[in-house]
Amino acid sequence: MHGLPGDFLSTSRFIRALLLSHFAPTNLSTRQQVGTAFRLLGQFDLPPGSILLPPGGSFGGAGSKTTYEITEWSVPADQKNLVYYIQTYDNPGLRSLNFDQLPLDGGTIKVMPLNQPVDVTVLTPS
């Protein structure tokens, strides 16, 4: 898709990000701003197959066979409230990490796994 409008080159994605973020509304609630941030970030997701990594390459773990690059996670930060919001490729469910509730004075390293199960809500007619 090199050279086509909307291609996945980093320069094209940078220009799109600049324009979309410039015109995004600013008079929204925190919840709406988080939703807007994820919609903007979603414009730059790399779906499987959009960028192939040749065998023996040095990027993305390309080993003995051709693989592809994907967007593994998206993380917008709410710097005012000290919250990071996280979505991963395998689980688009929204997770948050509240920095004001973390012990940031050092000590033992804490691990918080991102690979949590997907929560699916089954819709049923009422």
OpenMM code with the backbone's topology and positions (N, CA, C; nanometers):
from openmm import Vec3, app, unit

residues = "MET HIS GLY LEU PRO GLY ASP PHE LEU SER THR SER ARG PHE ILE ARG ALA LEU LEU LEU SER HIS PHE ALA PRO THR ASN LEU SER THR ARG GLN GLN VAL GLY THR ALA PHE ARG LEU LEU GLY GLN PHE ASP LEU PRO PRO GLY SER ILE LEU LEU PRO PRO GLY GLY SER PHE GLY GLY ALA GLY SER LYS THR THR TYR GLU ILE THR GLU TRP SER VAL PRO ALA ASP GLN LYS ASN LEU VAL TYR TYR ILE GLN THR TYR ASP ASN PRO GLY LEU ARG SER LEU ASN PHE ASP GLN LEU PRO LEU ASP GLY GLY THR ILE LYS VAL MET PRO LEU ASN GLN PRO VAL ASP VAL THR VAL LEU THR PRO SER".split()
positions = [
    Vec3(0.0821, -0.1203, 0.0000),
    Vec3(0.0000, 0.0000, 0.0000),
    Vec3(0.0862, 0.1262, 0.0000),
    Vec3(0.2169, 0.1083, -0.0142),
    Vec3(0.3091, 0.2217, -0.0126),
    Vec3(0.2660, 0.3273, -0.1147),
    Vec3(0.2473, 0.4498, -0.0677),
    Vec3(0.2114, 0.5600, -0.1558),
    Vec3(0.0633, 0.5809, -0.1760),
    Vec3(-0.0181, 0.4851, -0.1361),
    Vec3(-0.1630, 0.5015, -0.1476),
    Vec3(-0.2150, 0.5869, -0.0322),
    Vec3(-0.3218, 0.6613, -0.0536),
    Vec3(-0.3775, 0.7377, 0.0589),
    Vec3(-0.4133, 0.6448, 0.1751),
    Vec3(-0.3710, 0.6826, 0.2950),
    Vec3(-0.3994, 0.6015, 0.4133),
    Vec3(-0.3047, 0.4858, 0.4324),
    Vec3(-0.1880, 0.4881, 0.3658),
    Vec3(-0.0942, 0.3767, 0.3816),
    Vec3(-0.0427, 0.3702, 0.5253),
    Vec3(0.0336, 0.2661, 0.5550),
    Vec3(0.0788, 0.2414, 0.6917),
    Vec3(0.2199, 0.2924, 0.7185),
    Vec3(0.2766, 0.3708, 0.6276),
    Vec3(0.4093, 0.4258, 0.6525),
    Vec3(0.4054, 0.5189, 0.7735),
    Vec3(0.5148, 0.5233, 0.8473),
    Vec3(0.5168, 0.6047, 0.9687),
    Vec3(0.4939, 0.7520, 0.9389),
    Vec3(0.5436, 0.8022, 0.8273),
    Vec3(0.5219, 0.9437, 0.7949),
    Vec3(0.3741, 0.9716, 0.7689),
    Vec3(0.3070, 0.8830, 0.6993),
    Vec3(0.1635, 0.9004, 0.6725),
    Vec3(0.0843, 0.8948, 0.8019),
    Vec3(0.1193, 0.8010, 0.8886),
    Vec3(0.0483, 0.7887, 1.0163),
    Vec3(0.0736, 0.9105, 1.1034),
    Vec3(0.1949, 0.9658, 1.1008),
    Vec3(0.2265, 1.0853, 1.1794),
    Vec3(0.1404, 1.2039, 1.1348),
    Vec3(0.1300, 1.2262, 1.0054),
    Vec3(0.0493, 1.3381, 0.9541),
    Vec3(-0.0969, 1.3187, 0.9915),
    Vec3(-0.1483, 1.1968, 0.9777),
    Vec3(-0.2874, 1.1688, 1.0167),
    Vec3(-0.3074, 1.1952, 1.1651),
    Vec3(-0.2138, 1.1520, 1.2477),
    Vec3(-0.2239, 1.1730, 1.3930),
    Vec3(-0.2252, 1.3213, 1.4259),
    Vec3(-0.1377, 1.3966, 1.3605),
    Vec3(-0.1308, 1.5401, 1.3834),
    Vec3(-0.2639, 1.6076, 1.3518),
    Vec3(-0.3197, 1.5761, 1.2372),
    Vec3(-0.4462, 1.6398, 1.1971),
    Vec3(-0.5636, 1.5950, 1.2834),
    Vec3(-0.5752, 1.4648, 1.3077),
    Vec3(-0.6877, 1.4153, 1.3872),
    Vec3(-0.6833, 1.4685, 1.5299),
    Vec3(-0.5644, 1.4714, 1.5904),
    Vec3(-0.5560, 1.5207, 1.7275),
    Vec3(-0.5777, 1.6714, 1.7335),
    Vec3(-0.5376, 1.7432, 1.6308),
    Vec3(-0.5572, 1.8889, 1.6280),
    Vec3(-0.7058, 1.9259, 1.6267),
    Vec3(-0.7862, 1.8479, 1.5543),
    Vec3(-0.9279, 1.8805, 1.5406),
    Vec3(-1.0184, 1.8047, 1.6372),
    Vec3(-0.9618, 1.7236, 1.7257),
    Vec3(-1.0431, 1.6520, 1.8246),
    Vec3(-1.1037, 1.7516, 1.9236),
    Vec3(-1.2275, 1.7282, 1.9665),
    Vec3(-1.2901, 1.8205, 2.0622),
    Vec3(-1.2172, 1.8206, 2.1961),
    Vec3(-1.2156, 1.9341, 2.2623),
    Vec3(-1.1470, 1.9469, 2.3906),
    Vec3(-1.2429, 1.9723, 2.5060),
    Vec3(-1.3688, 1.9898, 2.4786),
    Vec3(-1.4666, 2.0218, 2.5828),
    Vec3(-1.5426, 1.8965, 2.6283),
    Vec3(-1.4721, 1.7860, 2.6442),
    Vec3(-1.5353, 1.6592, 2.6804),
    Vec3(-1.5028, 1.6210, 2.8240),
    Vec3(-1.5835, 1.5330, 2.8789),
    Vec3(-1.5544, 1.4785, 3.0114),
    Vec3(-1.4324, 1.3869, 3.0019),
    Vec3(-1.3765, 1.3496, 3.1152),
    Vec3(-1.2607, 1.2594, 3.1164),
    Vec3(-1.2944, 1.1293, 3.0460),
    Vec3(-1.4100, 1.0727, 3.0740),
    Vec3(-1.4515, 0.9468, 3.0108),
    Vec3(-1.4606, 0.9629, 2.8588),
    Vec3(-1.5165, 1.0741, 2.8135),
    Vec3(-1.5267, 1.0984, 2.6703),
    Vec3(-1.3892, 1.1206, 2.6074),
    Vec3(-1.3009, 1.1875, 2.6806),
    Vec3(-1.1652, 1.2096, 2.6302),
    Vec3(-1.0908, 1.0771, 2.6135),
    Vec3(-1.1092, 0.9850, 2.7082),
    Vec3(-1.0458, 0.8531, 2.6979),
    Vec3(-1.0992, 0.7803, 2.5747),
    Vec3(-1.2297, 0.7847, 2.5546),
    Vec3(-1.2891, 0.7225, 2.4354),
    Vec3(-1.2353, 0.7841, 2.3080),
    Vec3(-1.2238, 0.9169, 2.3052),
    Vec3(-1.1688, 0.9854, 2.1887),
    Vec3(-1.0240, 0.9442, 2.1651),
    Vec3(-0.9457, 0.9345, 2.2718),
    Vec3(-0.8051, 0.8937, 2.2583),
    Vec3(-0.7949, 0.7551, 2.1954),
    Vec3(-0.8787, 0.6610, 2.2388),
    Vec3(-0.8742, 0.5266, 2.1808),
    Vec3(-0.9204, 0.5259, 2.0361),
    Vec3(-1.0179, 0.6092, 2.0019),
    Vec3(-1.0623, 0.6167, 1.8618),
    Vec3(-0.9507, 0.6734, 1.7743),
    Vec3(-0.8808, 0.7739, 1.8254),
    Vec3(-0.7685, 0.8303, 1.7497),
    Vec3(-0.6571, 0.7269, 1.7343),
    Vec3(-0.6203, 0.6614, 1.8446),
    Vec3(-0.5149, 0.5602, 1.8377),
    Vec3(-0.5521, 0.4453, 1.7445),
    Vec3(-0.6801, 0.4107, 1.7408),
    Vec3(-0.7271, 0.3023, 1.6547),
    Vec3(-0.7056, 0.3303, 1.5068),
    Vec3(-0.6933, 0.4568, 1.4712),
    Vec3(-0.6674, 0.4925, 1.3321),
    Vec3(-0.5301, 0.4455, 1.2855),
    Vec3(-0.4444, 0.4085, 1.3791),
    Vec3(-0.3069, 0.3738, 1.3464),
    Vec3(-0.2730, 0.2296, 1.3797),
    Vec3(-0.3745, 0.1527, 1.4192),
    Vec3(-0.3517, 0.0116, 1.4467),
    Vec3(-0.3013, -0.0591, 1.3211),
    Vec3(-0.2082, -0.1492, 1.3399),
    Vec3(-0.1557, -0.2297, 1.2304),
    Vec3(-0.2235, -0.3663, 1.2354),
    Vec3(-0.3192, -0.3908, 1.1448),
    Vec3(-0.3849, -0.5214, 1.1436),
    Vec3(-0.2910, -0.6286, 1.0887),
    Vec3(-0.3122, -0.7540, 1.1284),
    Vec3(-0.2261, -0.8616, 1.0787),
    Vec3(-0.2231, -0.8625, 0.9258),
    Vec3(-0.1025, -0.8690, 0.8723),
    Vec3(-0.0854, -0.8746, 0.7276),
    Vec3(-0.0571, -0.7405, 0.6628),
    Vec3(-0.0730, -0.6313, 0.7355),
    Vec3(-0.0500, -0.5004, 0.6747),
    Vec3(0.0987, -0.4717, 0.6561),
    Vec3(0.1826, -0.5234, 0.7452),
    Vec3(0.3274, -0.5072, 0.7332),
    Vec3(0.3918, -0.6439, 0.7563),
    Vec3(0.4482, -0.7000, 0.6514),
    Vec3(0.5134, -0.8300, 0.6609),
    Vec3(0.6583, -0.8130, 0.7024),
    Vec3(0.7053, -0.9043, 0.7856),
    Vec3(0.8444, -0.9058, 0.8305),
    Vec3(0.9107, -1.0275, 0.7678),
    Vec3(1.0122, -1.0072, 0.6845),
    Vec3(1.0746, -1.1198, 0.6145),
    Vec3(1.1517, -1.2104, 0.7092),
    Vec3(1.1705, -1.3367, 0.6689),
    Vec3(1.2493, -1.4275, 0.7526),
    Vec3(1.3904, -1.3745, 0.7721),
    Vec3(1.4417, -1.3941, 0.8932),
    Vec3(1.5766, -1.3506, 0.9236),
    Vec3(1.5885, -1.2025, 0.9528),
    Vec3(1.4775, -1.1311, 0.9523),
    Vec3(1.4814, -0.9885, 0.9812),
    Vec3(1.5066, -0.9627, 1.1286),
    Vec3(1.5389, -0.8402, 1.1588),
    Vec3(1.5718, -0.8066, 1.2976),
    Vec3(1.4553, -0.7422, 1.3722),
    Vec3(1.3395, -0.7307, 1.3109),
    Vec3(1.2264, -0.6628, 1.3742),
    Vec3(1.1191, -0.7627, 1.4159),
    Vec3(1.0572, -0.7385, 1.5292),
    Vec3(0.9388, -0.8126, 1.5707),
    Vec3(0.9570, -0.9611, 1.5893),
    Vec3(1.0781, -1.0076, 1.6082),
    Vec3(1.0996, -1.1495, 1.6315),
    Vec3(1.0940, -1.2337, 1.5065),
    Vec3(1.1081, -1.1698, 1.3892),
    Vec3(1.1052, -1.2477, 1.2654),
    Vec3(1.2217, -1.3460, 1.2663),
    Vec3(1.1911, -1.4720, 1.2702),
    Vec3(1.2945, -1.5747, 1.2769),
    Vec3(1.3123, -1.6439, 1.1436),
    Vec3(1.2779, -1.7706, 1.1397),
    Vec3(1.3016, -1.8498, 1.0198),
    Vec3(1.1858, -1.8440, 0.9209),
    Vec3(1.0778, -1.7768, 0.9562),
    Vec3(0.9650, -1.7675, 0.8628),
    Vec3(0.9109, -1.6241, 0.8614),
    Vec3(0.8365, -1.5937, 0.7578),
    Vec3(0.7768, -1.4611, 0.7449),
    Vec3(0.6687, -1.4439, 0.8509),
    Vec3(0.6718, -1.3306, 0.9193),
    Vec3(0.5688, -1.2967, 1.0169),
    Vec3(0.5130, -1.1595, 0.9806),
    Vec3(0.4303, -1.1041, 1.0648),
    Vec3(0.3741, -0.9722, 1.0388),
    Vec3(0.3752, -0.8897, 1.1662),
    Vec3(0.3749, -0.7604, 1.1456),
    Vec3(0.3719, -0.6674, 1.2574),
    Vec3(0.2270, -0.6370, 1.2921),
    Vec3(0.1980, -0.6203, 1.4201),
    Vec3(0.0644, -0.5814, 1.4661),
    Vec3(0.0801, -0.4741, 1.5735),
    Vec3(-0.0277, -0.4071, 1.6031),
    Vec3(-0.0312, -0.3170, 1.7177),
    Vec3(-0.0641, -0.4029, 1.8386),
    Vec3(0.0331, -0.4222, 1.9260),
    Vec3(0.0152, -0.5122, 2.0395),
    Vec3(-0.0648, -0.4491, 2.1515),
    Vec3(-0.0493, -0.3179, 2.1732),
    Vec3(-0.1269, -0.2507, 2.2766),
    Vec3(-0.1375, -0.1030, 2.2449),
    Vec3(-0.2382, -0.0422, 2.3039),
    Vec3(-0.2573, 0.1029, 2.2973),
    Vec3(-0.2741, 0.1528, 2.4398),
    Vec3(-0.2064, 0.2633, 2.4723),
    Vec3(-0.2063, 0.3132, 2.6098),
    Vec3(-0.2128, 0.4659, 2.6113),
    Vec3(-0.3332, 0.5236, 2.6211),
    Vec3(-0.3390, 0.6682, 2.6450),
    Vec3(-0.3253, 0.6970, 2.7948),
    Vec3(-0.2682, 0.8128, 2.8262),
    Vec3(-0.2463, 0.8509, 2.9653),
    Vec3(-0.3313, 0.9715, 3.0010),
    Vec3(-0.3988, 0.9630, 3.1136),
    Vec3(-0.4693, 1.0775, 3.1716),
    Vec3(-0.3730, 1.1377, 3.2730),
    Vec3(-0.2982, 1.2380, 3.2292),
    Vec3(-0.1933, 1.2937, 3.3142),
    Vec3(-0.2496, 1.3747, 3.4303),
    Vec3(-0.3702, 1.4263, 3.4156),
    Vec3(-0.4307, 1.5040, 3.5241),
    Vec3(-0.4674, 1.4141, 3.6414),
    Vec3(-0.5252, 1.2981, 3.6120),
    Vec3(-0.5711, 1.2067, 3.7164),
    Vec3(-0.4751, 1.0910, 3.7424),
    Vec3(-0.3587, 1.0898, 3.6739),
    Vec3(-0.2553, 0.9875, 3.6919),
    Vec3(-0.3054, 0.8459, 3.6641),
    Vec3(-0.3772, 0.8310, 3.5519),
    Vec3(-0.4314, 0.7011, 3.5134),
    Vec3(-0.3860, 0.6675, 3.3715),
    Vec3(-0.3362, 0.5446, 3.3523),
    Vec3(-0.3088, 0.4924, 3.2189),
    Vec3(-0.4202, 0.3950, 3.1842),
    Vec3(-0.4711, 0.4047, 3.0625),
    Vec3(-0.5750, 0.3137, 3.0134),
    Vec3(-0.5108, 0.2226, 2.9096),
    Vec3(-0.5410, 0.0932, 2.9165),
    Vec3(-0.4707, -0.0064, 2.8365),
    Vec3(-0.5690, -0.0941, 2.7608),
    Vec3(-0.5410, -0.1146, 2.6318),
    Vec3(-0.6081, -0.2156, 2.5506),
    Vec3(-0.4995, -0.2964, 2.4824),
    Vec3(-0.5166, -0.4279, 2.4737),
    Vec3(-0.4191, -0.5119, 2.4065),
    Vec3(-0.4810, -0.5747, 2.2832),
    Vec3(-0.3962, -0.6255, 2.1960),
    Vec3(-0.4427, -0.6892, 2.0727),
    Vec3(-0.5367, -0.8052, 2.1032),
    Vec3(-0.4997, -0.8886, 2.2001),
    Vec3(-0.5797, -1.0066, 2.2318),
    Vec3(-0.7019, -0.9764, 2.3179),
    Vec3(-0.7036, -0.8598, 2.3816),
    Vec3(-0.8153, -0.8248, 2.4688),
    Vec3(-0.8409, -0.6741, 2.4591),
    Vec3(-0.9381, -0.6346, 2.3755),
    Vec3(-0.9660, -0.4917, 2.3600),
    Vec3(-1.0432, -0.4312, 2.4780),
    Vec3(-1.0743, -0.5126, 2.5788),
    Vec3(-1.1423, -0.4602, 2.6978),
    Vec3(-1.0556, -0.3551, 2.7657),
    Vec3(-1.1177, -0.2524, 2.8160),
    Vec3(-1.0459, -0.1410, 2.8766),
    Vec3(-1.0002, -0.1771, 3.0176),
    Vec3(-0.8704, -0.1553, 3.0430),
    Vec3(-0.8127, -0.1724, 3.1756),
    Vec3(-0.7449, -0.0425, 3.2143),
    Vec3(-0.7375, -0.0155, 3.3428),
    Vec3(-0.6721, 0.1087, 3.3866),
    Vec3(-0.5687, 0.0778, 3.4934),
    Vec3(-0.4702, 0.1648, 3.4985),
    Vec3(-0.3643, 0.1560, 3.5983),
    Vec3(-0.3568, 0.2930, 3.6640),
    Vec3(-0.3962, 0.2990, 3.7921),
    Vec3(-0.4026, 0.4251, 3.8655),
    Vec3(-0.2716, 0.4466, 3.9404),
    Vec3(-0.1919, 0.5408, 3.8908),
    Vec3(-0.0603, 0.5645, 3.9497),
    Vec3(-0.0683, 0.6249, 4.0888),
    Vec3(-0.1768, 0.6934, 4.1201),
    Vec3(-0.1873, 0.7506, 4.2549),
    Vec3(-0.2180, 0.6434, 4.3596),
    Vec3(-0.2426, 0.5185, 4.3171),
    Vec3(-0.2675, 0.4086, 4.4092),
    Vec3(-0.1512, 0.3089, 4.4122),
    Vec3(-0.0401, 0.3432, 4.3467),
    Vec3(0.0749, 0.2542, 4.3414),
    Vec3(0.1852, 0.3029, 4.4353),
    Vec3(0.2580, 0.2097, 4.4956),
    Vec3(0.3742, 0.2498, 4.5768),
    Vec3(0.4899, 0.2873, 4.4843),
    Vec3(0.5135, 0.4164, 4.4670),
    Vec3(0.6143, 0.4637, 4.3726),
    Vec3(0.7461, 0.5007, 4.4402),
    Vec3(0.7625, 0.4581, 4.5650),
    Vec3(0.8835, 0.4939, 4.6388),
    Vec3(0.9918, 0.3866, 4.6300),
    Vec3(0.9821, 0.2981, 4.5335),
    Vec3(1.0823, 0.1932, 4.5175),
    Vec3(1.0406, 0.0662, 4.5878),
    Vec3(1.1365, -0.0170, 4.6165),
    Vec3(1.1077, -0.1429, 4.6836),
    Vec3(1.0950, -0.2562, 4.5837),
    Vec3(1.0155, -0.3542, 4.6193),
    Vec3(0.9981, -0.4734, 4.5378),
    Vec3(0.9277, -0.4402, 4.4064),
    Vec3(0.9770, -0.4981, 4.2982),
    Vec3(0.9146, -0.4795, 4.1673),
    Vec3(0.7841, -0.5570, 4.1643),
    Vec3(0.6783, -0.4918, 4.1215),
    Vec3(0.5465, -0.5541, 4.1105),
    Vec3(0.5189, -0.5863, 3.9637),
    Vec3(0.4528, -0.6964, 3.9388),
    Vec3(0.4175, -0.7378, 3.8031),
    Vec3(0.2658, -0.7424, 3.7932),
    Vec3(0.2135, -0.6814, 3.6885),
    Vec3(0.0699, -0.6822, 3.6631),
    Vec3(0.0481, -0.7345, 3.5215),
    Vec3(0.0053, -0.8598, 3.5075),
    Vec3(-0.0076, -0.9187, 3.3743),
    Vec3(-0.1164, -0.8495, 3.2909),
    Vec3(-0.0856, -0.8265, 3.1636),
    Vec3(-0.1830, -0.7677, 3.0724),
    Vec3(-0.2694, -0.8726, 3.0042),
    Vec3(-0.2257, -0.9979, 3.0054),
    Vec3(-0.2969, -1.1029, 2.9335),
    Vec3(-0.4137, -1.1580, 3.0148),
    Vec3(-0.5086, -1.0721, 3.0417),
    Vec3(-0.6268, -1.1121, 3.1172),
    Vec3(-0.7339, -1.1616, 3.0206),
    Vec3(-0.8238, -1.2483, 3.0674),
    Vec3(-0.9245, -1.3039, 2.9766),
    Vec3(-1.0199, -1.1958, 2.9253),
    Vec3(-1.0671, -1.2177, 2.8036),
    Vec3(-1.1620, -1.1259, 2.7425),
    Vec3(-1.2980, -1.1441, 2.8099),
    Vec3(-1.3607, -1.0348, 2.8467),
    Vec3(-1.4927, -1.0371, 2.9079),
    Vec3(-1.5950, -1.0067, 2.7977),
    Vec3(-1.6770, -1.1058, 2.7649),
    Vec3(-1.7757, -1.0911, 2.6594),
    Vec3(-1.9148, -1.0821, 2.7213),
    Vec3(-1.9868, -0.9788, 2.6869),
    Vec3(-2.1247, -0.9629, 2.7323),
    Vec3(-2.2162, -1.0162, 2.6222),
    Vec3(-2.2937, -1.1181, 2.6544),
    Vec3(-2.3868, -1.1759, 2.5590),
    Vec3(-2.5161, -1.0959, 2.5640),
    Vec3(-2.5552, -1.0402, 2.4516),
    Vec3(-2.6784, -0.9633, 2.4444),
    Vec3(-2.7955, -1.0553, 2.4149),
    Vec3(-2.9017, -1.0368, 2.4895),
    Vec3(-3.0225, -1.1163, 2.4686),
    Vec3(-3.1419, -1.0218, 2.4542),
    Vec3(-3.2370, -1.0571, 2.3681),
    Vec3(-3.3535, -0.9694, 2.3513),
    Vec3(-3.4374, -0.9668, 2.4793),
    Vec3(-3.4946, -0.8516, 2.5079),
    Vec3(-3.5758, -0.8414, 2.6303),
    Vec3(-3.7223, -0.8577, 2.5989),
] * unit.nanometer
topology = app.Topology()
chain = topology.addChain("A")
for resn in residues:
    res = topology.addResidue(resn, chain)
    for name in ("N", "CA", "C"):
        topology.addAtom(name, app.Element.getBySymbol(name[0]), res)
